[in-house]
Amino acid sequence: YQFMDDAVNKHLLDNNIGIEHTRFVASSSCNYLKPLTYPGDIDVGLRVSKLGNSSVTYDIGIFGSEESTPAAQGRYVHVYIDNKTENPTPIQGKVRDVLSALSNGET
């Protein structure tokens, strides 16, 4: 789970989407398919599979170095909320643009 969380948040932070855009993990899952060795390098693939009004679903693949099949496949759902009301809030502007690009394979 740490690799998934790091991949999602690193992508957001690399695109200047920080904590001022409040979000929480509403759902997550991971299917472990084969072991990884330690020490060893890993690659994490990230895409947006669904971009809703206030939520985004990420599909995440965790690969051993230079492997073409994943060692694990995960799914992460973020819901964006209004800080004051704590209710879901629409994903807009730059955040939507960055997430849309990730769903189109542009990043």
C-alpha positions as CSV (number, residue, x, y, z in Angstrom):
1,Y,0.0,0.0,0.0
2,Q,2.9,2.4,0.6
3,F,4.0,2.2,-3.0
4,M,0.4,3.0,-4.2
5,D,0.0,5.9,-1.8
6,D,3.5,7.3,-2.7
7,A,2.8,7.0,-6.4
8,V,-0.5,8.9,-6.3
9,N,0.7,11.6,-4.0
10,K,4.0,12.1,-5.8
11,H,2.2,12.6,-9.0
12,L,-0.1,15.2,-7.5
13,L,2.7,17.0,-5.7
14,D,4.9,17.0,-8.9
15,N,2.0,18.8,-10.5
16,N,1.7,21.3,-7.7
17,I,-1.5,19.8,-6.3
18,G,-0.9,19.9,-2.5
19,I,-2.8,19.7,0.7
20,E,-4.9,22.8,-0.2
21,H,-6.9,20.4,-2.3
22,T,-8.4,18.3,0.5
23,R,-9.0,14.7,-0.4
24,F,-9.2,11.4,1.4
25,V,-9.0,7.7,0.5
26,A,-12.5,6.4,0.3
27,S,-11.5,3.0,-0.9
28,S,-8.4,1.0,-1.7
29,S,-7.6,-2.6,-2.7
30,C,-4.5,-4.5,-3.8
31,N,-4.1,-7.9,-5.4
32,Y,-0.7,-9.5,-4.8
33,L,0.2,-11.6,-7.8
34,K,3.8,-12.6,-7.3
35,P,6.6,-11.8,-4.8
36,L,9.1,-9.0,-5.2
37,T,12.7,-9.4,-4.0
38,Y,14.5,-7.2,-1.5
39,P,16.7,-5.4,-2.1
40,G,15.5,-4.6,-5.6
41,D,14.1,-1.8,-7.7
42,I,10.5,-1.5,-8.5
43,D,8.5,0.5,-11.0
44,V,5.0,1.8,-10.3
45,G,2.5,2.5,-13.1
46,L,-0.3,4.9,-12.5
47,R,-3.4,5.9,-14.5
48,V,-6.8,7.4,-13.8
49,S,-9.5,4.9,-14.7
50,K,-12.5,7.0,-13.7
51,L,-12.8,10.7,-13.1
52,G,-16.1,11.6,-11.5
53,N,-17.5,14.9,-10.3
54,S,-15.8,14.7,-6.9
55,S,-13.9,11.5,-7.0
56,V,-11.1,9.9,-8.9
57,T,-10.2,6.2,-9.3
58,Y,-6.6,5.3,-9.9
59,D,-5.4,1.9,-11.2
60,I,-1.9,1.1,-10.0
61,G,0.5,-1.6,-11.2
62,I,3.6,-2.5,-9.2
63,F,6.4,-4.1,-11.2
64,G,9.7,-5.6,-10.5
65,S,12.6,-3.9,-12.3
66,E,12.4,-4.5,-16.0
67,E,9.3,-6.8,-15.6
68,S,6.4,-6.6,-18.0
69,T,3.8,-8.3,-15.8
70,P,2.8,-6.7,-12.4
71,A,3.7,-8.2,-9.1
72,A,0.6,-6.4,-7.7
73,Q,-2.4,-4.5,-9.0
74,G,-4.1,-1.9,-6.9
75,R,-7.0,0.5,-7.0
76,Y,-7.3,3.8,-5.0
77,V,-10.3,6.1,-4.8
78,H,-9.8,9.7,-3.7
79,V,-12.8,11.9,-2.8
80,Y,-12.2,15.7,-2.8
81,I,-14.0,17.5,-0.1
82,D,-14.7,21.1,1.0
83,N,-12.7,21.9,4.1
84,K,-15.5,23.8,5.8
85,T,-18.5,21.5,5.2
86,E,-16.5,18.3,4.8
87,N,-18.9,17.4,1.9
88,P,-17.7,16.2,-1.4
89,T,-16.8,19.0,-3.7
90,P,-16.4,19.1,-7.5
91,I,-12.9,18.5,-9.0
92,Q,-12.2,21.6,-11.0
93,G,-9.5,23.6,-12.7
94,K,-5.9,22.5,-12.6
95,V,-6.7,19.4,-10.5
96,R,-9.2,18.2,-13.2
97,D,-6.7,19.0,-15.9
98,V,-3.9,17.0,-14.3
99,L,-6.2,14.0,-13.6
100,S,-7.6,14.1,-17.1
101,A,-4.1,14.0,-18.6
102,L,-3.4,10.9,-16.5
103,S,-6.5,9.2,-17.8
104,N,-5.5,9.9,-21.3
105,G,-1.9,8.7,-20.9
106,E,-0.4,12.1,-21.4
107,T,1.8,12.1,-18.3
